[in-house]
Amino acid sequence: MRAQSVDVGVEELEERLLREEFRYQKITLPSGRSVGVRDRSATAAAIFPPDLTGKSVLDLGCNYGYFCFEAKRRGAARVVGLDVDADALRKARLLAQCLGLEVEFQLRDIEAEPLAESFDYILCLNLLHHLNDPLTLLRHMADRARERLVLEVATLGPHDGRKLRLFPLMRRLLLRYPVIYVAPAAAEAQRKLKNYYLTPKALENLLLMQRRLFASLEIRPSEFKGRFLALAHRRRIRHLLLVAGPTAAGKRTLAAALFGGALPELAAALELGDPARFGRLVRDAELRRPGPAAVDALALRYDILRPHFASIHGYARDPVLDVLACAERVTILTIFAPPERLAAQLRAAEAGKRRWSKRHRRMLERYESGKVLEDYRRWLAFSERFAGAERWVVAPYEGHALHPADAFRRRLAEAGGG
Ligand SMILES: C[S@@+](CC[C@H](N)C(=O)[O-])C[C@H]1O[C@@H](n2cnc3c(N)ncnc32)[C@H](O)[C@@H]1O
């Protein structure tokens, strides 16, 4: 009896749905009949693995919820679809009921408030070009996607290029560069232009060069209007060791000794497990090359003088520090060397060079004047914001004495270091 009443419910829901107008995503109903026009199954197959068991998925600009339903069918634990179109969401809710799939649909303008929650998968398909400020949303999504950020992006392909009235040669040329094409959308409503068109190279620079959150980015052509799909795979590090200090503090020397087993007491005090698993100290440039998403142990070198030479205007704007948000466990080990030692080491490292670079001259000035102590204090104060990180200062010139970072910063401040 119960099953029969459920079946009747589904039939009624189907009839209601078939009387509605669906202009976009094609969705198949339990009886095999369908609503909507656009078959989006090729995109679903490209962006989702067959099994999403236990994952959380957020679909921004979900429309009638096609991708939410596909995520749920693949076993996703929690699926949230968000759209600004109340009528599309009303239909999406009816469809969810009819299909018997539990999806949370939220009526929301994604530009009105930033994303507060993190999800394993975040989808943003054919949405960026509608927005007033796609770059802000891109930053927020990058911060919030725990495993994969998926985009389907309007670009300068033949379909959009024709609407933009671009010469084919020009269009193909622009496509090779990191271009964000700004369209005169409002004035050209009859051509149904949108606001922005991004080339794959532009997206690559935005996600892989300007940030360090993703280990790799797959770009694939999309069957949808000659657009492209981008699958950004978030870096996931079990234990990150950030070896910090100013230039010539001895970061590489310390790491080689630590990972080579020459400093067992320090390794034990830092609870590094087998220090050899860190292998070697990685430079920022290496993070910009594609690599595996999941890593057991990573040791990253960080120069605390970067705000002076990397045009980042302070640590808070440094993309290298994105990596800290990608690790389950973070140890920040700052190497303290007294200013006179730093000056001597910099001179030794630069010995034999005909001319010192401007950058090294500026550093030597900071070391000789003792201003580098301000850099230490500022860095240690900044690193307090990494709640949950284990923060230490090691002093190689005091027999590798290890100090809790906060106590060391107070000591520096009392001694007049800023
Ligand atoms: C071109 S459709 C894409 C639908 C779906 N993502 C897909 O690719 O099949 C764009 C969707 O984004 C929604 N949208 C546009 N601007 C939005 C905003 N500011 N916040 C939330 N949704 C928005 C529209 O209502 C529409 O459903």
The ligand as a Gaussian input file, in Angstrom:
#p B3LYP/6-31G(d) Opt

LIG

0 1
 C       24.105000      29.557000     -17.652000
 S       23.312000      28.955000     -16.226000
 C       24.368000      27.609000     -15.775000
 C       23.660000      26.514000     -15.018000
 C       24.530000      25.342000     -14.602000
 N       25.586000      25.749000     -13.718000
 C       25.057000      24.624000     -15.792000
 O       26.185000      24.887000     -16.238000
 O       24.365000      23.755000     -16.332000
 C       23.738000      30.156000     -15.031000
 C       23.002000      29.973000     -13.709000
 O       23.613000      30.838000     -12.756000
 C       22.608000      31.507000     -12.041000
 N       23.179000      32.779000     -11.549000
 C       23.520000      33.880000     -12.262000
 N       24.028000      34.840000     -11.464000
 C       23.997000      34.333000     -10.196000
 C       24.392000      34.832000      -8.921000
 N       24.886000      36.060000      -8.795000
 N       24.235000      34.049000      -7.833000
 C       23.726000      32.789000      -7.957000
 N       23.340000      32.264000      -9.137000
 C       23.478000      33.014000     -10.252000
 C       21.480000      31.709000     -13.045000
 O       20.245000      31.920000     -12.419000
 C       21.552000      30.389000     -13.805000
 O       20.751000      29.397000     -13.207000

